[in-house]
């Protein structure tokens, strides 16, 4: 039996990071979580870009599904 309807607020930020090849500081084009930003070298949150999104939790599959509003 799947438990649906449980939601949680998750922080999404835009991030700046240093390009390892050019040395330039770049910014992400989209908001992402801290876990997603770990793939960027020296990623830092950009002040003033915080967004809270309400995500649905699927306990049976231990995953978070983004709502339709997050896709737009």
N, C-alpha and C positions, 0 to 999 in steps of 0.2 A: 504494500500500500504506500503510495507516494504522498508526502506531505507538501501541499502547495499552498500558496497564499502567505507564506512567511516572508517578510521583507526586512532589509537592513539598509541603513544609510552608509554609503561608501564615499570616501574622499577621492576626487579626481583632480589632478593638477596639470598644468602645462609645465614642461621641464626644460631647463637649459643644460647643455652638456658640451664638453670639449671634444671636437673631432680629433681622433688620435693621429690622423694622417696630416691634415692641414694645420692643426693647432687652433683653428677658429672656434669660437663659442657659437653654438647653434641652438635653436629652440625647436621643440617638437611642434608639429602642426596641429596635433590633437591633444585633448586631455587624456591622462592615463593614471592608473593607480601607481603606488610606490613599487609594488611587485612587478608591474609591467615596465617601469622605468629602470629597473636594475640592469637591463641589457645595454643601457647607455653609459659610457664611461664618465665618471664624475658627475652624474646627474644631480641637479639641484632644482628644488621647487622654485617657480617664478612667483614672486609675491603678487597677490591680487588676482590670481587665476583659479583659486579654489572653487570647485563645484561639488555639491553633494548630490548624489544620485541614489534613488531608491531602487535596489535590486532585489529580485525574487530569489530565494534560496531553495534549492532542490536537495533536501536532506538525504534522499535515497541515493542520489548519484554524487553527493558531496560536491556540487558545483553551484555556481551563481549564474543565473540567466539574466541578461540585460533586458529591460522592458523595451517596448516599441519606442518610447520617448527617447531612449538613449541612442537609437539607431539614426534618428533624424539629425 
